[in-house]
Amino acid sequence: MWFAMSKKPVDQRGAESLQHSSVLAVRLTIMVKSAVQVRLATRDDMLRPHSDAQAHRSITATIPAAAGTNQLAAPTSSTTVVDPVTFIDLFAGLGGFHVALDKLGATCVFAAEWEPDLQALYEKNFGIRPEGDITKVNLSAIPPHTILCAGFPCQPFSKSGKQLGFEHTEQGELFFNVIDILRALRPQCFILENVPNLLKHDDGRTFARIERELRGLGYNIRHEKLSPHQFTIPQIRERVYIVGTLGDMSRFAWPKTSDEPTSIKTILGDDGGKALPPRVLEALHVWGEFLERSKQSEDRELPSFPIWGMEFGATYPYKGPTPWQLVRTGRIKELRSTKGTLGHPLRNLGTSDILSALPSHARREQTEFPKWKQTFIRQNREFYARNREWIDPWLPKIQDFPSSFQKLEWNAHGEERDIWQYVIQVRASGVRVKRQTTAPSLIAMTDTQVPIIGWEQRYMTPAECARLQSLESIAMPESPSKAFKALGNAVNSEVVRRIVASLLATIETKSTPSTRGRRDDGH
């Protein structure tokens, strides 16, 4: 489901929220007559659809003396007062957290985003200008708030990167800026988002450190891996969410997931997208021919492992020392009797040419290939040996393709082998083919990595990708390239909304004596 979003300036929204809460309190007071304090939001209220968002802005309110005055009634005892729910949005990007919390009636009081273009777009969408580099923001400039939101950079922990973790020069330590803010401002709760590999990074030691830091500040925390497709949004994009509260975590429950089937057709528009360039069309037609020829295979199904076409016919050693290690240690003769990419002989090549004649994944400066790579190489060579009768006539057609077009990931096992019936994405890991049920996981994409709608032979549009992230209600960067990159870095706002709706139930109220005759302007 898609939602409309309020775009009123922050101060105006906050003022309207307080006014709304006071008026509602008066009406309820008339009904109960003797009530001194009016509760405006219970846990059940918070879990109600966002159409009741305004009732969430102020959880409780004191009772005005009379309508049309700015005086508050003199209470006979202490009243419980909770400020409107406020939040800060760190590493804000497009504002996925903002969209989610705005639907729940919360007000953003501070944001930080280091890219100038996204700062301007955030201000256009939400009426608040984010600060820049969070490492240079003075903690005293950050207002008190109820919830801290942060999708701290995932690149240091992602499988697609070097996985330097906290040692990442530019981004590895940004998590500790979040810790500094939590320590100084003590918000009642927080929500953090990152790639699922964060849990396994450095054999689990990275996440153990994160847990220690957060618990050391007095927060009760939980974490879970969730994906949009579990909430009927047609994208499989698993992320780890970490929530924490100073309150009672027993009140929190992860949102209920669904096994309901999804279809990417539900988010496609009628305007069409960019047509595929000739080189991409050629590569997909060639792999389409591969799929047609594969029907001759004795194997009932295509392999579940990635198909590395460049390994077909190759015989270079992949166990023990790598080709790079053999060259480095003067054992190049052991390579000259073997074959490289697509079975090309290495015997007549000079030292500088031998490595370039190998598949790109075999040129790494490693002394030994990791076990997973050895397994993939072995599986591809065995597959080729069983099927070379129909592969050999086809193999020369991929010879001039770049590495990414020489690999295929077939994720439609058991389905008809027609490449144009599926959703396709060209990644460094190869041509990925998926069923129509979901889109590939959006990443910080280049134009060539945008998902392809096979049956329409076109790329998806920024608007369609925005729907996959539940961000269709806000403006996107005017440049499609920048829009795709930003969407790949964004959080899914609907997943966040469902988590925070439950997290709000952990917020603890605090009793404070009210001052007789206090004005609502604080005087």
C-alpha positions as CSV (number, residue, x, y, z in Angstrom):
1,M,0.0,0.0,0.0
2,W,1.2,3.5,-0.7
3,F,0.7,6.5,1.5
4,A,0.5,10.3,1.2
5,M,3.0,12.3,3.2
6,S,2.8,15.6,5.0
7,K,5.2,18.2,3.7
8,K,4.4,21.0,6.2
9,P,7.4,22.8,7.8
10,V,8.5,21.1,11.0
11,D,7.6,24.0,13.3
12,Q,4.1,24.3,11.9
13,R,3.5,20.6,12.2
14,G,4.7,20.6,15.8
15,A,2.5,23.6,16.7
16,E,-0.5,22.0,15.0
17,S,0.2,18.8,16.8
18,L,0.2,20.4,20.3
19,Q,-3.0,22.4,19.4
20,H,-4.7,19.2,18.2
21,S,-3.7,17.4,21.4
22,S,-5.1,20.2,23.6
23,V,-8.4,20.3,21.8
24,L,-8.8,16.6,21.9
25,A,-8.1,16.7,25.6
26,V,-10.9,19.2,26.3
27,R,-13.4,17.0,24.4
28,L,-12.4,13.9,26.4
29,T,-12.4,15.8,29.6
30,I,-16.1,16.8,29.0
31,M,-16.9,13.2,28.5
32,V,-15.2,11.9,31.7
33,K,-15.7,15.1,33.7
34,S,-13.6,14.2,36.6
35,A,-10.5,13.3,34.6
36,V,-7.4,15.2,35.5
37,Q,-5.2,13.6,32.8
38,V,-6.2,12.4,29.4
39,R,-4.3,9.6,27.7
40,L,-4.2,10.2,23.9
41,A,-2.3,7.2,22.7
42,T,-2.2,3.6,24.0
43,R,-0.1,0.8,22.7
44,D,-3.0,-0.3,20.5
45,D,-3.3,3.2,19.1
46,M,0.3,3.1,18.1
47,L,-0.2,-0.1,16.2
48,R,-3.2,1.3,14.4
49,P,-2.8,2.3,10.7
50,H,-1.1,5.7,10.2
51,S,-4.3,7.5,9.4
52,D,-4.4,8.1,13.2
53,A,-1.0,9.6,13.2
54,Q,-2.0,12.9,14.6
55,A,-3.2,11.2,17.8
56,H,0.4,9.9,18.2
57,R,2.1,13.2,18.2
58,S,1.3,13.9,21.8
59,I,0.9,10.8,23.9
60,T,-0.6,12.7,26.9
61,A,-1.7,16.3,27.4
62,T,-2.7,18.5,30.3
63,I,-6.2,20.0,30.3
64,P,-6.8,23.6,29.3
65,A,-8.9,25.7,31.6
66,A,-11.3,26.8,28.8
67,A,-11.4,26.8,25.1
68,G,-10.1,30.0,23.5
69,T,-7.7,30.9,26.3
70,N,-4.0,30.3,26.7
71,Q,-4.2,29.3,30.4
72,L,-4.0,25.8,31.6
73,A,-6.4,24.5,34.3
74,A,-4.9,24.3,37.8
75,P,-4.4,20.6,38.4
76,T,-5.3,19.0,41.7
77,S,-2.2,16.7,41.5
78,S,0.7,15.9,39.3
79,T,0.0,15.3,35.6
80,T,1.9,13.1,33.2
81,V,3.3,15.1,30.4
82,V,5.1,13.7,27.4
83,D,6.4,15.9,24.7
84,P,5.4,15.2,21.1
85,V,7.5,12.3,19.7
86,T,10.5,13.7,18.0
87,F,13.4,12.1,16.1
88,I,16.7,12.8,14.4
89,D,17.7,11.4,11.1
90,L,21.4,10.6,10.7
91,F,23.0,9.6,7.3
92,A,19.6,10.7,6.0
93,G,20.0,10.1,2.3
94,L,16.6,10.4,0.6
95,G,14.9,10.4,4.0
96,G,13.4,6.9,4.3
97,F,13.4,7.1,8.1
98,H,11.7,10.5,7.8
99,V,8.9,9.3,5.6
100,A,8.3,6.4,8.0
101,L,8.2,8.4,11.2
102,D,6.2,11.2,9.6
103,K,3.4,8.7,8.9
104,L,3.5,7.8,12.6
105,G,3.1,11.5,13.6
106,A,6.6,12.1,14.8
107,T,8.5,15.4,14.1
108,C,12.0,15.6,12.8
109,V,14.2,18.1,14.8
110,F,17.6,17.4,13.3
111,A,19.0,15.6,10.2
112,A,22.5,15.0,8.9
113,E,23.6,14.1,5.3
114,W,26.9,14.9,3.8
115,E,26.0,15.0,0.1
116,P,25.0,18.6,-0.9
117,D,22.5,17.5,-3.6
118,L,20.7,15.2,-1.1
119,Q,20.7,18.0,1.5
120,A,18.9,20.3,-0.9
121,L,16.4,17.5,-1.9
122,Y,15.8,16.6,1.8
123,E,14.9,20.3,2.5
124,K,12.6,20.4,-0.5
125,N,10.8,17.2,0.6
126,F,10.6,17.8,4.4
127,G,11.2,21.5,5.1
128,I,14.4,20.9,7.2
129,R,18.0,21.4,6.0
130,P,20.3,18.6,7.1
131,E,23.7,19.4,8.6
132,G,26.7,18.1,6.7
133,D,29.5,15.8,7.9
134,I,28.3,14.3,11.2
135,T,31.8,14.0,12.5
136,K,32.0,17.8,12.4
137,V,28.7,18.5,14.1
138,N,28.9,19.9,17.7
139,L,26.8,17.7,20.0
140,S,25.3,20.8,21.5
141,A,23.7,21.6,18.2
142,I,21.6,18.5,18.3
143,P,18.2,19.0,20.0
144,P,16.8,16.6,22.6
145,H,14.7,13.9,20.8
146,T,12.7,10.8,21.4
147,I,14.1,8.5,18.7
148,L,17.4,8.4,17.0
149,C,17.4,6.9,13.5
150,A,20.5,6.0,11.6
151,G,21.3,3.8,8.6
152,F,25.1,4.1,9.3
153,P,27.2,3.4,6.1
154,C,27.2,-0.2,5.1
155,Q,30.2,-0.3,2.8
156,P,32.7,-1.2,5.6
157,F,30.6,-4.3,6.4
158,S,29.2,-5.3,3.0
159,K,30.2,-8.5,1.2
160,S,30.5,-6.5,-2.0
161,G,33.3,-4.3,-0.4
162,K,36.6,-5.0,1.2
163,Q,34.9,-5.5,4.6
164,L,37.3,-3.3,6.5
165,G,34.7,-2.7,9.2
166,F,35.7,-0.2,11.9
167,E,39.1,0.1,10.1
168,H,37.5,1.6,7.0
169,T,39.3,4.9,6.6
170,E,36.3,7.1,5.8
171,Q,33.3,5.4,7.1
172,G,34.3,2.6,9.5
173,E,34.1,4.8,12.7
174,L,30.8,6.6,11.9
175,F,29.0,4.2,14.2
176,F,30.9,5.7,17.1
177,N,29.5,9.1,16.2
178,V,26.1,7.5,16.8
179,I,27.3,6.2,20.1
180,D,28.5,9.7,21.1
181,I,25.0,11.2,20.3
182,L,23.2,8.4,22.3
183,R,25.5,9.0,25.3
184,A,25.1,12.8,25.2
185,L,21.4,13.1,24.3
186,R,19.9,10.0,25.8
187,P,16.9,9.5,23.5
188,Q,14.4,7.1,24.8
189,C,14.9,4.7,21.8
190,F,16.7,4.2,18.6
191,I,16.6,2.3,15.3
192,L,19.6,1.4,13.3
193,E,19.8,-0.3,9.9
194,N,22.7,-2.0,8.0
195,V,23.5,-4.9,5.7
196,P,23.0,-8.4,7.2
197,N,26.7,-9.2,6.9
198,L,27.2,-6.9,9.8
199,L,26.2,-9.8,12.0
200,K,28.9,-12.1,10.7
201,H,31.7,-9.5,10.0
202,D,35.0,-10.4,11.5
203,D,33.5,-13.7,12.8
204,G,30.9,-11.9,14.8
205,R,33.3,-9.7,16.7
206,T,32.1,-6.5,15.0
207,F,28.5,-7.0,16.1
208,A,29.5,-8.1,19.5
209,R,31.3,-4.8,19.9
210,I,28.2,-2.9,18.7
211,E,26.1,-4.7,21.3
212,R,28.5,-3.9,24.1
213,E,28.6,-0.3,23.2
214,L,24.8,0.1,23.1
215,R,24.1,-2.0,26.2
216,G,26.9,-0.1,28.0
217,L,24.8,3.1,27.6
218,G,21.9,1.4,29.4
219,Y,19.8,0.5,26.3
220,N,17.8,-2.8,26.0
221,I,18.4,-3.9,22.5
222,R,17.1,-6.4,19.9
223,H,18.0,-7.1,16.3
224,E,16.3,-8.9,13.4
225,K,16.8,-9.4,9.7
226,L,13.8,-8.3,7.6
227,S,13.1,-7.8,3.9
228,P,10.4,-5.8,2.1
229,H,9.0,-8.9,0.4
230,Q,7.9,-10.1,3.9
231,F,5.5,-7.1,3.9
232,T,4.0,-7.7,0.4
233,I,6.5,-5.3,-1.3
234,P,8.0,-7.0,-4.3
235,Q,11.7,-6.7,-3.4
236,I,14.0,-9.2,-1.6
237,R,16.4,-6.9,0.2
238,E,17.3,-8.3,3.6
239,R,18.7,-5.8,6.1
240,V,19.5,-6.1,9.8
241,Y,17.5,-3.7,12.1
242,I,18.8,-3.0,15.6
243,V,16.3,-1.3,18.0
244,G,17.0,-0.1,21.5
245,T,15.0,1.5,24.3
246,L,15.6,2.8,27.8
247,G,12.1,1.5,28.6
248,D,10.6,-1.9,28.8
249,M,11.6,-4.0,25.8
250,S,8.9,-6.6,26.7
251,R,6.4,-4.1,25.2
252,F,8.1,-4.4,21.8
253,A,7.4,-7.0,19.1
254,W,8.8,-7.3,15.6
255,P,6.1,-6.6,13.0
256,K,4.3,-9.7,11.8
257,T,5.6,-10.9,8.4
258,S,3.5,-12.3,5.5
259,D,4.0,-15.2,3.1
260,E,1.6,-13.7,0.7
261,P,3.0,-13.9,-2.9
262,T,4.2,-10.7,-4.5
263,S,4.5,-9.6,-8.1
264,I,6.8,-6.9,-9.5
265,K,4.0,-6.0,-11.9
266,T,2.2,-4.3,-9.0
267,I,4.8,-1.4,-9.0
268,L,5.4,-1.0,-12.7
269,G,4.2,2.2,-14.4
270,D,2.8,2.9,-17.8
271,D,5.4,5.4,-18.9
272,G,8.1,2.8,-19.7
273,G,11.8,3.1,-19.1
274,K,15.0,3.5,-20.9
275,A,15.5,1.0,-23.8
276,L,18.3,-1.5,-23.6
277,P,21.5,-0.5,-25.5
278,P,22.6,-2.8,-28.4
279,R,25.4,-4.4,-26.4
280,V,23.1,-5.4,-23.6
281,L,20.5,-6.8,-26.0
282,E,23.2,-8.8,-27.7
283,A,24.4,-10.3,-24.5
284,L,20.9,-11.2,-23.4
285,H,20.1,-12.8,-26.7
286,V,23.3,-14.9,-26.5
287,W,22.4,-16.1,-23.0
288,G,18.9,-16.7,-24.3
289,E,20.4,-19.1,-26.9
290,F,22.4,-20.8,-24.0
291,L,19.1,-21.4,-22.2
292,E,17.5,-22.9,-25.3
293,R,20.5,-25.1,-26.0
294,S,20.6,-26.2,-22.3
295,K,17.3,-28.1,-22.9
296,Q,19.6,-30.8,-24.6
297,S,21.4,-31.2,-21.3
298,E,21.3,-34.5,-19.4
299,D,21.1,-32.3,-16.3
300,R,17.4,-31.9,-15.5
301,E,17.9,-28.4,-14.1
302,L,20.4,-25.6,-14.7
303,P,23.0,-25.3,-12.0
304,S,22.1,-23.5,-8.8
305,F,25.7,-22.2,-8.6
306,P,26.7,-19.2,-10.8
307,I,27.5,-20.2,-14.3
308,W,31.0,-18.8,-15.1
309,G,31.3,-19.1,-18.9
310,M,35.0,-18.1,-18.9
311,E,35.8,-21.3,-17.0
312,F,34.5,-23.5,-19.8
313,G,37.6,-25.1,-21.3
314,A,40.0,-23.6,-18.7
315,T,42.5,-26.0,-17.0
316,Y,44.8,-23.6,-15.1
317,P,45.4,-24.7,-11.5
318,Y,42.9,-23.5,-8.9
319,K,44.0,-25.6,-5.9
320,G,47.2,-24.8,-4.0
321,P,49.1,-21.8,-5.2
322,T,47.2,-19.4,-7.3
323,P,48.4,-18.3,-10.8
324,W,49.5,-15.0,-9.3
325,Q,51.5,-16.9,-6.7
326,L,53.1,-19.1,-9.3
327,V,54.2,-16.1,-11.4
328,R,55.4,-14.3,-8.3
329,T,57.6,-17.2,-7.2
330,G,59.0,-18.0,-10.6
331,R,56.9,-21.1,-11.3
332,I,55.4,-19.8,-14.5
333,K,56.2,-23.1,-16.4
334,E,53.4,-24.7,-14.4
335,L,50.9,-22.4,-16.1
336,R,52.2,-22.6,-19.7
337,S,51.0,-26.2,-20.1
338,T,47.4,-25.2,-19.1
339,K,44.5,-23.2,-20.6
340,G,43.0,-19.9,-19.5
341,T,39.8,-18.1,-20.3
342,L,37.4,-20.0,-22.6
343,G,40.1,-22.7,-23.1
344,H,42.7,-20.5,-24.7
345,P,46.3,-22.0,-24.4
346,L,48.8,-20.2,-22.3
347,R,52.0,-21.9,-23.7
348,N,53.1,-19.1,-26.1
349,L,52.4,-16.2,-23.7
350,G,55.0,-14.0,-22.0
351,T,55.1,-13.5,-18.3
352,S,53.1,-10.2,-18.5
353,D,50.4,-11.7,-20.7
354,I,49.6,-14.9,-18.9
355,L,47.7,-13.4,-16.0
356,S,45.6,-11.2,-18.4
357,A,44.7,-14.4,-20.3
358,L,43.0,-15.8,-17.2
359,P,39.5,-15.1,-15.9
360,S,39.3,-11.9,-13.9
361,H,38.5,-13.8,-10.7
362,A,41.7,-15.8,-11.1
363,R,44.1,-12.8,-11.3
364,R,43.7,-11.6,-7.7
365,E,46.8,-11.1,-5.7
366,Q,46.1,-14.1,-3.4
367,T,48.4,-17.0,-2.5
368,E,45.4,-19.4,-2.4
369,F,41.8,-19.1,-3.6
370,P,39.2,-19.2,-0.9
371,K,37.2,-22.5,-0.6
372,W,34.0,-21.0,-2.1
373,K,35.9,-19.9,-5.3
374,Q,37.6,-23.3,-5.6
375,T,34.1,-24.9,-5.4
376,F,32.6,-22.7,-8.1
377,I,35.5,-23.3,-10.4
378,R,35.3,-27.0,-9.9
379,Q,31.5,-27.1,-10.4
380,N,31.7,-25.1,-13.6
381,R,34.4,-27.2,-15.1
382,E,32.4,-30.4,-14.3
383,F,29.3,-28.9,-15.8
384,Y,31.2,-28.0,-19.0
385,A,32.7,-31.5,-19.2
386,R,29.2,-33.1,-19.1
387,N,27.7,-30.7,-21.6
388,R,30.4,-29.6,-24.0
389,E,28.7,-31.1,-27.0
390,W,26.1,-28.3,-27.0
391,I,28.2,-25.7,-25.2
392,D,31.2,-25.6,-27.6
393,P,29.3,-24.3,-30.6
394,W,27.9,-21.5,-28.5
395,L,31.0,-20.6,-26.5
396,P,32.8,-18.3,-29.0
397,K,29.8,-15.9,-28.9
398,I,30.8,-14.7,-25.4
399,Q,34.5,-14.3,-26.1
400,D,34.4,-10.5,-26.6
401,F,32.0,-9.8,-23.7
402,P,33.2,-8.1,-20.6
403,S,33.5,-10.4,-17.6
404,S,30.1,-9.5,-16.1
405,F,28.4,-10.6,-19.4
406,Q,30.3,-13.9,-19.4
407,K,28.5,-15.1,-16.2
408,L,24.9,-16.1,-15.5
409,E,23.0,-16.5,-12.3
410,W,19.8,-18.4,-13.0
411,N,17.3,-17.9,-10.2
412,A,14.3,-19.3,-11.9
413,H,14.8,-23.0,-11.4
414,G,11.9,-25.2,-12.6
415,E,10.6,-22.4,-14.8
416,E,10.6,-22.1,-18.6
417,R,14.0,-21.3,-19.9
418,D,13.2,-18.1,-21.7
419,I,15.3,-15.2,-20.5
420,W,12.7,-12.6,-21.7
421,Q,10.0,-13.7,-19.3
422,Y,12.0,-12.6,-16.2
423,V,13.5,-9.7,-14.3
424,I,17.1,-9.3,-15.1
425,Q,20.0,-7.4,-13.6
426,V,23.6,-7.1,-14.8
427,R,26.0,-7.0,-11.9
428,A,29.7,-7.6,-11.5
429,S,28.8,-11.1,-10.4
430,G,27.0,-11.7,-13.8
431,V,23.7,-11.6,-15.5
432,R,21.1,-12.4,-12.8
433,V,17.8,-13.7,-13.9
434,K,14.9,-13.7,-11.4
435,R,11.2,-14.6,-11.4
436,Q,8.5,-11.9,-11.8
437,T,7.6,-12.2,-8.2
438,T,10.3,-9.8,-6.9
439,A,12.9,-7.3,-8.1
440,P,16.6,-7.8,-7.4
441,S,17.9,-6.1,-4.3
442,L,18.4,-2.5,-5.0
443,I,22.0,-1.5,-4.5
444,A,23.9,1.8,-5.0
445,M,23.5,1.3,-8.7
446,T,25.2,2.5,-11.8
447,D,22.9,2.9,-14.8
448,T,24.0,-0.5,-16.1
449,Q,22.9,-2.2,-12.9
450,V,19.3,-1.0,-12.9
451,P,16.9,-4.0,-13.0
452,I,15.6,-4.9,-16.5
453,I,12.0,-5.8,-17.2
454,G,12.7,-8.7,-19.7
455,W,9.2,-9.0,-21.3
456,E,9.3,-5.2,-22.1
457,Q,13.1,-5.2,-22.9
458,R,13.6,-2.0,-20.9
459,Y,15.2,-0.7,-17.6
460,M,13.0,0.1,-14.6
461,T,12.4,3.8,-14.0
462,P,13.4,5.7,-10.9
463,A,9.7,6.0,-10.0
464,E,9.3,2.2,-10.1
465,C,12.4,1.7,-8.0
466,A,11.1,4.3,-5.5
467,R,8.0,2.2,-5.1
468,L,10.2,-0.7,-4.2
469,Q,11.6,1.4,-1.3
470,S,8.1,2.8,-0.3
471,L,9.4,6.3,-1.2
472,E,7.1,7.2,-4.1
473,S,5.6,10.0,-2.1
474,I,8.7,12.2,-2.2
475,A,10.6,13.9,-5.0
476,M,13.7,12.1,-6.4
477,P,16.9,13.6,-7.8
478,E,16.3,14.9,-11.3
479,S,19.2,12.9,-12.7
480,P,18.2,9.2,-13.1
481,S,21.7,8.1,-12.3
482,K,21.7,10.0,-9.0
483,A,18.2,8.7,-8.2
484,F,19.2,5.1,-8.7
485,K,22.3,5.5,-6.6
486,A,20.3,7.2,-3.8
487,L,17.6,4.6,-3.9
488,G,20.1,1.8,-3.6
489,N,21.4,3.4,-0.4
490,A,18.0,4.1,1.1
491,V,16.0,2.3,3.8
492,N,12.6,0.9,3.0
493,S,10.2,3.3,4.7
494,E,7.4,0.9,5.1
495,V,9.5,-1.7,6.9
496,V,10.8,1.0,9.2
497,R,7.3,2.3,9.8
498,R,6.1,-1.1,11.0
499,I,9.1,-1.5,13.3
500,V,8.9,2.0,14.9
501,A,5.1,1.6,15.4
502,S,5.9,-1.2,17.9
503,L,9.0,0.6,19.3
504,L,6.9,3.5,20.3
505,A,5.1,1.3,22.8
506,T,8.3,1.1,24.9
507,I,8.4,4.9,25.5
508,E,8.0,5.5,29.2
509,T,6.1,8.5,30.5
510,K,7.4,10.6,33.4
511,S,5.4,12.4,36.0
512,T,6.1,16.1,36.6
513,P,4.2,18.5,38.8
514,S,2.3,21.0,36.8
515,T,2.5,24.8,37.6
516,R,-0.8,26.5,38.3
517,G,-1.7,28.9,35.7
518,R,1.2,28.1,33.3
519,R,0.8,29.5,29.9
520,D,1.0,27.2,26.9
521,D,3.9,29.3,25.5
522,G,6.1,28.3,28.4
523,H,5.7,31.5,30.5
